[in-house]
């Protein structure tokens, strides 16, 4: 397991307390799991993705990530519609481990209320939360 100081936490992204990240400046907003989450899961072997066009409420399960250690549910950070999914993960789920903020993104969301994105944590708040774990 990585030490907190060794985790990658990009400054331009927003974070949830369930260890999802969201690029709220992109349109549509792209999301995935954080470096901390992928490190805790271990080697990812399967990612179950939702169908594009699916509308979900904040907090609903939007994807599932299976690793050699566990199965983890991924939650919608805001209410909205899934506008795209990373189909590359069907054949290469390990991208979630090797590039959690890049090629390992999970889905794209069009938020019902873009103002809801403002309640997500910035990188400093997320790092502070991790230090308290």
Phi, psi and omega per residue, in radians:
X1 nan 2.482 3.140
X2 -1.339 2.611 2.973
X3 -1.329 2.698 3.137
X4 -0.943 -0.725 -3.109
X5 -1.140 -0.336 -3.116
X6 -1.650 -0.100 -3.126
X7 -1.317 2.551 3.042
X8 -1.598 2.146 3.122
X9 -2.381 1.543 -3.098
X10 -1.013 2.436 -3.112
X11 -1.242 -0.415 -3.053
X12 -1.512 0.016 -3.108
X13 -1.879 2.902 3.065
X14 -2.010 2.751 -2.969
X15 -2.360 2.704 3.056
X16 -1.936 2.867 3.105
X17 -1.292 -0.128 3.068
X18 -1.669 0.195 3.041
X19 1.241 0.630 2.943
X20 -1.815 2.638 3.046
X21 -1.997 2.762 3.114
X22 -2.550 2.332 3.043
X23 -1.649 1.589 -3.045
X24 -1.331 -0.179 3.101
X25 -1.488 -0.250 3.113
X26 -1.456 2.694 3.080
X27 -2.263 1.972 -0.083
X28 -1.233 2.908 -3.125
X29 -1.259 2.329 3.133
X30 -1.741 2.542 3.134
X31 -2.466 2.845 3.084
X32 -2.911 -2.860 3.082
X33 -1.818 2.687 -3.057
X34 -1.340 2.920 3.051
X35 -1.004 -0.706 3.100
X36 -1.044 -0.826 -3.099
X37 -1.092 -0.816 -3.123
X38 -1.143 -0.600 3.115
X39 -1.148 -0.715 3.125
X40 -1.174 -0.638 -3.119
X41 -1.245 -0.628 -3.014
X42 1.520 -2.817 -3.043
X43 -1.111 2.048 3.135
X44 -1.383 2.276 -3.094
X45 -2.028 -0.227 -3.121
X46 -2.809 2.463 3.044
X47 -2.257 2.136 3.074
X48 -1.658 2.119 -3.055
X49 -1.879 2.618 3.078
X50 -1.364 2.939 3.050
X51 -1.391 2.336 3.011
X52 -0.984 2.480 -3.090
X53 1.697 -0.191 3.114
X54 -1.236 2.268 3.077
X55 -1.752 2.275 -3.098
X56 -2.332 2.649 3.087
X57 -1.551 2.720 3.055
X58 -0.920 2.315 3.109
X59 1.589 -0.221 3.091
X60 -1.325 2.633 3.086
X61 -1.180 2.229 -3.136
X62 -2.024 -0.256 3.120
X63 -2.853 2.894 3.087
X64 -2.308 2.354 3.115
X65 -2.041 2.165 3.138
X66 -1.911 2.303 3.109
X67 -2.160 3.128 3.095
X68 -1.177 -0.304 -3.125
X69 -1.700 -0.665 -2.961
X70 -2.856 2.986 2.974
X71 -1.946 2.266 -3.095
X72 -2.152 2.345 3.077
X73 -1.523 2.498 3.098
X74 -1.886 2.332 -3.022
X75 -1.911 2.550 3.070
X76 -1.133 2.183 3.120
X77 -1.321 -0.395 3.103
X78 -2.560 2.808 3.041
X79 -1.281 2.444 3.135
X80 2.977 -2.934 -3.096
X81 -1.985 2.357 3.054
X82 -1.280 2.051 -3.097
X83 -1.780 -0.270 3.118
X84 -2.898 2.739 3.091
X85 -2.326 2.732 -3.133
X86 -1.506 1.557 -3.101
X87 -1.156 -0.310 3.079
X88 -1.037 -0.474 -3.118
X89 -1.224 -0.331 3.112
X90 -1.078 -0.690 3.142
X91 -1.735 -0.361 -3.069
X92 -2.366 1.116 -3.121
X93 -1.081 -0.367 -3.137
X94 -1.135 -0.211 3.064
X95 -1.070 -0.480 3.090
X96 -1.067 -0.613 3.103
X97 -1.392 -0.827 -2.999
X98 -1.364 -0.430 -3.093
X99 -2.611 1.134 -3.033
X100 -1.068 -0.468 -3.121
X101 -1.803 -0.020 -3.109
X102 -2.077 -1.893 -3.087
X103 -1.138 -0.261 -3.132
X104 -1.630 0.275 3.075
X105 -1.028 2.745 -3.037
X106 -1.865 -0.904 -3.123
X107 -2.663 2.941 3.091
X108 -2.036 2.483 -3.050
X109 -2.268 2.425 2.922
X110 -1.812 1.898 -3.070
X111 -1.217 2.434 3.064
X112 -1.066 -0.740 -3.117
X113 -2.270 1.749 -3.114
X114 -0.954 -0.449 3.118
X115 -1.151 -0.399 3.133
X116 -1.140 -0.383 3.133
X117 -1.170 -0.369 -3.085
X118 -1.216 -0.258 -3.131
X119 -1.485 -0.134 3.108
X120 -1.254 2.709 -3.113
X121 -1.356 2.554 2.972
X122 -1.466 3.091 -3.038
X123 -1.099 -0.606 3.137
X124 -1.166 -0.770 3.131
X125 -1.132 -0.680 3.120
X126 -1.140 -0.767 3.090
X127 -1.070 -0.696 3.102
X128 -1.080 -0.715 3.114
X129 -1.094 -0.762 3.138
X130 -1.078 -0.660 3.141
X131 -1.134 -0.419 3.123
X132 -1.501 -0.087 -3.132
X133 -1.361 nan nan
